[in-house]
């Protein structure tokens, strides 16, 4: 869903990186370009460079084959960086951006309210690109993806329209949740302080014993700590109660194709609730009420760039100098890539309320390879006798720390024998890599996303709710036309190579979908707790006298968990059409057209999607599969 590459800069193209500690009143108009640091590679090479031997080259002259990997993955998204963008500091590489000073992009939004689009309308309709563009406007979403995402912070100031983010959440919402008794310490709310460099948590009510763990936060106790002790409140996953945030996050999940969450931070005047740290998510900070001073620091090293895990709390002397120090006011947005060290504190006399939208946690190339490599090793071991051979008895003497230094082959060195071992292992590793099941790994990532995503809000469904569910499923016939209720809301996956999971001689494929997910455990590690509105299963008892003759298998007891459905592997081609075709997402698919399509197992067309040699079920198999998907809310009946 990434925007297409532009050939020429538009009027709202990316400004140059801003100078450090940009002040709000200095940003209107032009933006200063950060000076590029001197590079040793720019120095003139000696005249006799061609005569240098390899031994004469120091580490700075060595060309690491890993250095251009960021360019490789960057070009997959955007193509080549244009010369004019490169002159402004544009680069595919997060490493390059860090080495150049991690300079932020600072944008002033001059538009009055009447010229701004309606973010609520985009969230209501599920318009993914439009919502993301609205969030960072007037900065171009195309430029954000090409030049900023994962590489540098972005700060958008909205002095001309401080009500830009009004209505998404308020302090009154937080107070209402507390007084309704909905908030559990550590689950829904944290009460914290940061004083004299020490961060503390105060998740206890005033009338609780020190050794007692309270179940629910008492509103009076929480507000007393807020007002009298300067404690901050962190509200975790407010999308479970606030519909506007539910719609916003669901829409953002469609854009990023990964789970997206949010937390709310309410801080009293003149206080700070959290220590300096970095996070393992891409963060979009939306300032809703009051003002807050933010200090943004570059990753402390290249190893801490784009981290997969958040940091511990840092002391002030561990984080260096900020590249951006700014006061966020209502309507402002701050984007920080994963690994950006940051801290924030309230200004005098005003509380602050902001929401942090988080995305791209465990959504990296590394995650895909972590899924692919174990399967590649298993496949290679099964296919290649060489991998099943034992290494020579002296391998442990030639490999390891004790043998890692160059030597002549005597004790304490590896020599030619060590080189032979290293070469053999590299060749075996290459054989494994040639068998990477990349499609299967992508399917596993897709299945994980289906489990983690929010259920689509009713306004995101393409059809009326009555067109799906148990009652609608009972009415499906071979003459029906069905379509997806939510594009991208289901995925067909071959788990375990379509193995015989029940020992009945039949291979199966799995459909994962979002429609039985719930809001309560979203982003808490739950794989879908099944608290959707229509979660009551249809066990087929009401179908005994239906028009299909009462096929007992049409709702099988083979689904492991909510949002997971098992089908015969021969139904794979039909499921691909039903879940991934353009017709299924737009006009609909006629059930009767699914009767005869080429089977992926035998490469022939036949009615039942049953592999030759297996017990042939009735001709109702196609109808049964469609009905099950309608019952679960994945498909809806169009006619």
C-alpha positions in Angstrom: 0.0 0.0 0.0 3.0 2.2 -0.2 2.6 5.3 -2.3 4.1 5.4 -5.8 7.3 7.1 -6.4 7.1 10.7 -7.8 9.4 11.8 -10.6 9.3 15.5 -9.6 8.9 17.3 -6.3 5.4 18.5 -5.6 4.4 21.7 -3.9 4.2 19.9 -0.5 7.4 17.9 -1.0 9.7 17.2 1.9 11.6 20.2 3.3 15.2 19.8 4.1 16.2 18.4 7.5 15.8 21.0 10.2 18.4 22.5 12.5 18.8 21.1 16.0 16.3 22.4 18.7 14.0 24.2 16.2 11.8 26.6 18.1 8.2 27.0 17.2 8.4 30.7 16.4 11.4 30.2 14.2 9.8 27.5 12.0 7.3 29.6 9.9 8.6 30.3 6.5 11.8 28.5 5.6 13.6 25.5 7.1 17.3 25.5 7.6 19.3 22.6 6.1 21.5 20.7 8.4 25.2 20.7 7.4 26.5 17.3 6.2 29.3 16.0 8.3 32.7 15.5 6.7 33.4 12.1 5.3 36.8 10.4 5.1 35.6 8.9 1.8 35.5 12.5 0.3 39.3 13.0 0.9 41.5 12.7 -2.2 43.0 9.3 -2.7 46.8 9.1 -2.8 48.4 9.0 -6.3 49.8 5.5 -5.7 46.5 4.0 -4.5 46.6 1.5 -7.3 49.9 0.1 -5.9 48.6 -0.6 -2.5 48.4 -4.3 -1.4 45.5 -5.6 0.6 47.7 -5.7 3.7 48.2 -1.9 3.3 44.5 -1.2 3.6 43.1 -0.2 7.0 39.6 -0.9 8.2 38.3 2.4 6.8 39.2 1.2 3.2 37.4 -2.1 3.5 34.1 -2.2 1.6 31.6 -4.2 3.7 29.2 -6.1 1.5 26.5 -5.4 4.2 26.7 -1.6 3.7 24.3 -1.5 0.7 21.6 -3.7 2.2 19.6 -0.7 3.3 19.6 0.6 -0.2 18.4 -2.7 -1.5 15.4 -2.9 0.8 14.7 0.8 0.5 14.5 0.6 -3.3 11.8 -2.1 -2.9 9.6 0.6 -1.4 10.4 3.7 -3.3 12.9 3.1 -6.1 16.0 5.1 -6.4 16.6 8.3 -4.4 16.5 11.2 -6.8 19.5 13.6 -7.0 17.5 16.6 -5.8 16.3 14.6 -2.7 19.8 13.3 -2.1 21.1 16.9 -2.0 18.5 17.6 0.7 19.7 14.7 2.8 17.4 12.1 1.4 18.6 8.5 1.8 17.3 5.0 2.0 19.6 4.2 4.9 18.7 4.7 8.5 22.5 4.3 9.2 23.2 7.2 6.8 20.6 9.4 8.5 22.1 8.7 11.9 25.6 9.4 10.7 24.4 12.6 9.2 23.1 13.8 12.6 19.6 12.3 12.7 18.2 15.7 11.8 14.4 16.0 12.1 12.0 17.3 9.5 10.0 20.2 10.9 6.9 21.4 9.1 4.6 24.3 9.9 0.9 23.7 8.8 -0.4 27.1 7.7 -3.9 25.9 6.8 -6.9 27.3 8.6 -9.6 24.8 9.8 -11.8 25.4 6.8 -9.0 24.2 4.4 -8.4 20.9 6.3 -9.9 17.5 5.6 -12.0 15.6 8.1 -9.9 13.0 9.8 -13.0 11.5 11.5 -14.5 10.9 8.0 -11.5 9.0 6.8 -11.4 6.9 10.0 -15.1 6.2 9.7 -14.8 5.0 6.1 -11.5 3.1 6.6 -9.7 5.2 4.0 -6.2 4.1 4.9 -3.9 6.3 2.8 -6.2 9.4 3.3 -6.1 9.0 7.1 -2.3 8.7 7.1 -2.0 11.7 4.9 -4.4 13.7 7.1 -2.3 12.7 10.2 0.9 14.3 8.9 -0.5 17.0 6.5 0.7 19.1 4.9 3.8 17.0 4.7 3.4 14.6 1.8 2.8 11.0 2.7 4.8 10.0 -0.4 7.8 12.0 0.9 7.3 10.6 4.4 7.6 7.0 3.1 10.5 7.9 0.7 12.6 10.1 3.0 11.5 10.0 6.6 10.0 6.8 7.8 12.4 4.8 10.0 15.2 7.3 9.3 14.4 10.6 11.1 11.8 12.3 13.3 9.1 14.5 11.9 7.4 17.3 13.7 4.2 19.0 12.3 3.1 22.2 14.1 -0.4 23.5 13.7 -0.4 27.1 15.1 -3.1 28.0 12.5 -5.5 25.2 13.7 -5.1 24.1 17.3 -8.4 22.2 17.1 -7.1 19.8 14.4 -7.2 16.8 16.8 -10.2 17.8 18.8 -12.7 15.1 19.6 -10.5 12.0 19.5 -10.1 11.8 23.3 -10.4 14.1 26.3 -9.5 14.2 30.0 -13.2 13.8 30.6 -13.2 10.4 28.9 -10.4 9.3 31.2 -12.3 10.5 34.3 -15.4 8.7 33.1 -13.6 5.4 32.7 -12.1 5.7 36.2 -15.3 6.6 37.9 -17.1 3.7 36.1 -14.7 1.3 37.8 -13.3 0.0 34.4 -9.6 0.6 35.1 -7.3 -2.1 36.5 -3.8 -1.1 37.6 -1.2 -2.5 35.3 -3.7 -3.6 32.8 -5.7 -0.4 31.9 -3.9 2.3 33.9 -0.5 3.1 35.4 0.2 5.9 37.8 3.8 7.0 37.6 6.2 9.7 38.6 9.7 10.8 37.6 11.5 13.0 40.2 15.2 13.7 40.6 16.0 11.1 37.9 14.1 8.3 39.6 11.0 6.8 38.0 8.4 5.2 40.3 5.0 3.4 39.9 2.2 4.1 42.3 -0.4 1.5 41.3 -2.2 1.3 44.7 -5.3 2.9 46.2 -5.1 5.1 49.3 -7.0 2.6 51.5 -5.1 -0.5 50.3 -2.4 -2.2 52.3 1.1 -1.9 50.9 1.3 -5.6 50.3 -2.2 -5.8 48.8 -2.6 -5.9 45.0 -5.7 -3.9 44.1 -8.0 -5.1 41.3 -9.4 -1.8 40.2 -8.2 1.8 40.4 -10.2 4.0 42.7 -10.9 7.3 40.9 -10.5 9.4 44.0 -7.1 7.9 44.8 -5.9 8.3 41.3 -6.9 11.9 41.0 -5.4 12.7 44.4 -2.0 11.4 43.2 -2.4 13.4 40.0 -3.4 16.7 41.6 -1.3 16.6 44.9 1.7 14.4 44.1 2.2 15.3 40.4 1.8 11.7 39.2 1.1 11.0 35.5 -1.5 8.6 34.2 -0.9 6.1 31.4 -4.1 4.6 29.9 -3.3 1.4 28.0 -5.2 0.5 24.9 -8.1 3.0 25.1 -9.4 1.8 21.7 -11.5 -0.8 23.6 -13.7 2.0 25.0 -13.3 4.9 22.5 -14.9 4.2 19.1 -13.1 7.0 17.3 -9.7 5.4 18.3 -11.0 2.0 17.3 -11.8 3.3 13.8 -8.5 5.2 13.6 -6.4 2.2 14.6 -8.3 -0.3 12.4 -7.7 2.0 9.4 -4.0 2.4 10.2 -3.7 -1.4 10.4 -5.0 -1.5 6.8 -2.3 0.9 5.8 0.7 -0.7 7.6 -0.5 -4.3 7.3 0.6 -4.9 10.9 -1.1 -4.5 14.3 -1.4 -1.0 15.6 -2.0 0.2 19.1 -2.2 3.3 21.3 -1.7 4.5 24.8 -2.8 7.8 26.4 -0.7 9.9 28.6 -2.2 12.5 31.0 0.4 14.5 32.9 -0.2 17.2 35.6 1.5 20.7 35.3 5.2 21.0 36.0 5.9 17.3 36.1 7.3 14.3 34.2 6.0 10.8 34.4 8.6 8.7 32.6 12.4 8.4 32.3 14.3 8.9 29.0 14.1 5.7 26.9 13.5 4.4 23.4 10.7 2.1 22.2 10.4 -0.8 19.8 7.6 0.8 17.8 7.2 3.6 15.3 5.5 6.3 17.4 3.0 9.0 16.2 2.4 11.4 19.1 -0.8 13.4 18.9 -1.1 16.3 21.3 -4.7 16.7 22.3 -4.8 19.0 25.3 -2.3 21.4 27.0 1.4 21.7 26.3 4.4 19.4 26.7 8.1 19.9 26.2 9.6 17.1 24.2 13.3 16.3 23.9 14.3 14.0 21.1 17.7 12.3 20.9 19.3 10.1 18.2 19.9 6.4 18.8 23.0 6.1 21.0 24.6 3.8 18.5 23.9 2.0 15.2 23.2 -1.2 17.1 20.3 0.5 18.9 18.8 1.8 15.7 15.4 0.3 14.8 15.4 -2.0 17.8 13.2 -5.0 18.2 12.9 -4.5 22.0 12.4 -1.3 24.1 15.2 0.0 26.2 15.5 0.2 30.0 15.3 3.7 31.6 18.3 5.9 31.0 20.0 8.4 33.2 20.5 11.9 31.8 24.2 11.5 31.3 23.6 8.4 29.1 21.7 10.1 26.3 23.7 13.0 25.0 22.2 16.1 23.5 18.8 16.4 21.8 18.4 17.0 18.1 14.9 18.4 18.7 13.6 20.3 21.7 10.1 21.6 21.2 6.8 22.3 23.0 3.9 20.3 21.5 0.6 22.2 21.5 -2.9 21.0 20.7 -3.1 19.8 17.1 0.7 19.0 16.8 2.0 15.7 15.7 5.5 14.2 16.4 6.7 11.0 14.6 9.7 9.1 16.1 11.3 6.0 14.5 11.9 2.9 16.5 15.0 3.5 18.7 14.5 7.3 19.1 15.5 8.2 22.7 13.0 10.7 24.1 11.6 12.3 27.2 8.7 14.7 27.8 7.6 17.0 30.7 4.7 19.4 31.2 5.1 23.2 31.1 4.1 25.5 33.9 0.4 25.8 34.7 -1.1 23.3 32.3 -1.8 19.6 32.2 -1.0 17.7 29.1 -3.0 14.9 27.3 -1.5 13.1 24.3 -2.1 9.8 22.6 0.8 7.8 21.2 -0.1 5.6 18.1 2.3 2.7 17.8 3.0 0.5 14.7 5.5 -1.8 13.2 6.4 -3.8 16.3 8.0 -7.1 15.2 7.2 -6.2 11.6 10.7 -6.5 10.0 12.6 -8.5 7.5 14.1 -10.3 10.5 10.7 -11.5 11.5 10.1 -13.0 8.1 13.4 -14.8 8.1 12.9 -16.1 11.7 9.9 -17.9 10.3 11.5 -19.1 7.1 14.9 -20.3 8.3 13.7 -23.2 10.6 11.6 -24.5 7.8 14.4 -24.2 5.3 16.7 -26.2 7.6 14.1 -28.9 7.9 13.6 -29.1 4.2 17.3 -29.1 3.4 18.1 -31.8 6.0 15.3 -34.0 4.5 16.7 -33.5 0.9 20.5 -33.4 1.3 22.4 -36.3 2.7 25.4 -34.0 3.1 23.6 -32.2 6.0 23.0 -35.5 7.7 26.7 -36.5 7.6 28.9 -36.1 10.7 31.7 -33.6 10.7 35.3 -34.8 11.1 36.4 -35.5 14.6 38.8 -32.5 14.6 36.2 -29.9 13.8 36.0 -28.7 17.4 39.7 -28.2 17.4 39.6 -26.0 14.3 36.5 -23.9 15.1 35.7 -21.9 18.1 37.1 -18.9 19.9 40.4 -20.7 20.7 41.0 -21.4 17.0 39.5 -18.2 15.6 42.9 -16.4 15.1 44.9 -17.1 12.0 47.5 -19.8 12.5 49.6 -22.3 10.7 47.5 -25.3 11.5 49.4 -26.1 14.7 47.8 -26.0 18.2 46.0 -22.7 18.8 45.4 -22.0 15.1 43.1 -23.2 12.3 45.1 -22.7 9.2 44.0 -24.3 5.9 42.1 -27.0 7.8 40.0 -24.3 9.5 39.4 -22.6 6.2 38.1 -25.8 4.8 35.7 -26.2 7.6 34.4 -22.6 7.2 34.1 -23.1 3.5 32.1 -26.3 3.9 29.7 -24.8 6.4 29.2 -21.7 4.2 28.3 -24.0 1.3 25.9 -26.0 3.4 24.3 -22.7 4.7 23.9 -21.6 1.1 22.1 -24.8 0.3 19.7 -24.1 3.2 19.1 -20.5 2.0 18.2 -21.7 -1.4 15.3 -23.5 0.2 13.8 -20.6 2.1 10.0 -21.0 2.0 9.4 -17.3 1.7 5.7 -17.6 0.7 5.0 -19.8 3.7 6.8 -17.4 6.0 4.7 -14.5 4.5 1.6 -16.6 5.1 2.6 -17.1 8.7 3.1 -13.4 9.2 -0.3 -12.9 7.6 -1.9 -15.4 9.9 -0.3 -13.6 12.9 -1.7 -10.3 11.7 -5.2 -11.8 11.3 -5.0 -12.9 15.0 -3.7 -9.6 16.2 -5.8 -7.1 14.3 -8.8 -5.2 15.6 -12.2 -6.4 14.3 -13.4 -4.1 11.6 -15.8 -1.4 12.9 -19.3 -1.7 11.4 -18.6 1.4 9.2 -15.7 -0.5 7.6 -17.8 -3.4 6.4 -18.7 -3.4 2.7 -22.1 -4.9 3.3 -24.9 -4.6 5.9 -24.3 -6.7 8.9 -27.5 -8.7 8.3 -25.9 -10.0 5.0 -23.6 -12.3 7.1 -23.8 -14.4 10.2 -25.8 -17.6 11.0 -29.1 -16.5 9.7 -27.7 -15.3 6.3 -25.6 -18.5 6.0 -28.7 -20.7 6.2 -30.1 -18.9 3.1 -27.0 -19.5 0.8 -27.6 -21.6 -2.3 -25.7 -22.5 -5.4 -27.3 -19.5 -7.1 -26.1 -17.0 -4.4 -23.5 -14.4 -5.0 -21.1 -13.6 -2.1 -18.4 -11.1 -1.4 -15.9 -10.2 1.3 -17.3 -8.1 4.1 -13.9 -6.5 4.7 -11.1 -6.5 2.2 -7.9 -7.9 3.7 -9.8 -9.3 6.6 -9.0 -13.0 5.9 -6.1 -15.1 4.6 -5.9 -18.7 3.4 -2.8 -20.4 4.6 -1.3 -23.9 4.1 -0.2 -24.8 7.7 2.3 -27.6 8.0 2.4 -28.3 4.3 -1.3 -29.0 4.3 -0.7 -32.1 6.5 -3.3 -34.6 7.8 -4.0 -32.9 11.1 -6.7 -35.3 12.2 -5.3 -38.6 11.0 -8.3 -39.1 8.6 -6.3 -39.1 5.4 -7.3 -35.6 4.4 -5.0 -32.7 4.0 -6.3 -29.3 5.1 -5.7 -25.6 4.6 -6.5 -22.9 7.2 -8.4 -19.6 6.9 -7.5 -17.0 9.4 -9.8 -14.0 9.7 -10.4 -10.9 11.9 -14.1 -11.1 12.4 -14.1 -13.0 15.7 -11.3 -10.8 17.2 -12.3 -8.5 20.0 -11.3 -5.0 21.3 -10.7 -6.0 24.9 -7.3 -7.8 24.4 -6.1 -5.9 21.3 -2.3 -5.3 21.6 -2.1 -7.2 24.8 -0.7 -10.4 23.2 -4.1 -12.0 22.8 -4.7 -13.9 19.6 -8.4 -13.0 19.4 -10.5 -13.6 22.4 -13.7 -14.1 20.5 -15.9 -11.4 22.0 -17.4 -10.3 18.7 -21.0 -9.4 18.5 -21.9 -12.6 16.6 -19.8 -15.2 18.2 -22.5 -17.8 18.9 -21.6 -20.8 16.7 -24.1 -22.5 14.4 -23.8 -26.2 15.1 -25.9 -27.3 12.2 -28.9 -28.4 14.2 -31.1 -25.8 12.6 -30.0 -27.1 9.2 -31.4 -30.6 9.4 -34.2 -29.8 7.0 -32.4 -27.1 4.9 -32.3 -27.3 1.2 -28.8 -28.9 1.0 -30.1 -32.2 2.6 -28.7 -31.5 6.0 -25.0 -32.1 5.4 -23.5 -32.7 8.8 -20.1 -31.3 7.9 -21.1 -27.8 7.0 -20.1 -26.5 10.4 -17.3 -28.9 11.4 -15.9 -29.0 14.9 -12.4 -28.5 13.5 -11.7 -24.9 14.3 -9.0 -24.6 16.9 -9.8 -21.1 18.0 -11.9 -18.0 17.1 -10.9 -16.7 13.7 -9.4 -20.0 12.5 -11.2 -22.3 10.1 -10.0 -25.6 8.6 -10.9 -26.7 5.1 -10.0 -29.6 2.8 -6.8 -28.7 0.9 -8.6 -29.3 -2.3 -10.8 -26.3 -1.5 -7.7 -24.1 -1.7 -8.4 -22.7 -5.3 -12.0 -21.8 -4.3 -10.8 -20.2 -1.1 -8.3 -18.1 -3.0 -11.0 -16.8 -5.2 -13.4 -16.2 -2.3 -10.8 -14.4 -0.2 -8.2 -12.9 -2.4 -9.7 -12.1 -5.8 -10.7 -8.7 -7.1 -14.2 -9.8 -7.7 -14.6 -11.0 -4.2 -13.6 -7.6 -2.9 -15.8 -5.6 -5.3 -18.7 -7.1 -7.3 -18.9 -10.6 -5.7 -18.4 -14.2 -6.7 -21.2 -16.6 -7.9 -21.1 -19.8 -5.8 -22.0 -21.9 -8.8 -18.9 -20.6 -10.6 -16.7 -22.3 -8.0 -18.0 -25.8 -8.9 -15.4 -26.4 -11.6 -12.0 -24.8 -11.2 -8.5 -26.4 -11.5 -7.5 -28.3 -8.4 -4.0 -27.5 -7.0 -3.6 -31.1 -6.1 -4.3 -33.0 -9.3 -4.3 -30.1 -11.8 -7.7 -31.2 -13.1 -11.2 -29.7 -12.8 -13.7 -31.6 -10.8 -16.8 -30.8 -8.8 -16.0 -31.5 -5.2 -12.4 -30.3 -4.6 -11.7 -33.8 -3.3 -8.4 -35.4 -4.1 -8.8 -38.6 -6.1 -8.3 -41.6 -3.8 -10.0 -39.9 -0.9 -13.5 -40.5 0.2 -15.6 -38.3 -2.1 -18.1 -36.2 -0.2 -21.3 -34.9 -1.6 -21.5 -32.2 -4.3 -22.4 -29.8 -1.5 -18.8 -29.3 -0.4 -18.5 -25.9 -2.1 -21.8 -24.8 -0.7 -20.7 -25.9 2.8 -17.5 -23.9 2.6 -19.2 -20.8 1.5 -21.9 -21.1 4.2 -19.2 -21.5 6.9 -17.5 -18.3 5.7 -20.8 -16.4 5.7 -21.6 -17.7 9.2 -18.3 -16.5 10.5 -18.8 -13.0 8.9 -16.0 -13.4 6.4 -18.3 -13.4 3.4 -21.7 -11.7 2.9 -24.6 -12.6 0.7 -25.0 -10.0 -2.1 -27.9 -11.8 -3.9 
